[in-house]
Amino acid sequence: MALHKFRTDAAVAANEPRAAQAGSPAYWICLALLLATVALAARIAIFW
């Protein structure tokens, strides 16, 4: 029973940082780079 509680607590703790990272600067930088890549790919496709 203690092992099950440990796994549950660990799973909850593992999910908390993901929610906190959504507001981090690295998240927004990666999102901006992804959008810039998509925009560049679209421009290349138009001129292809």
ABEGO torsion letter per residue (X at the ends): XAAAAAAAAAAAAAAAAAAAAAABAAAAAAAAAAAAAAAAAAAAAAAX
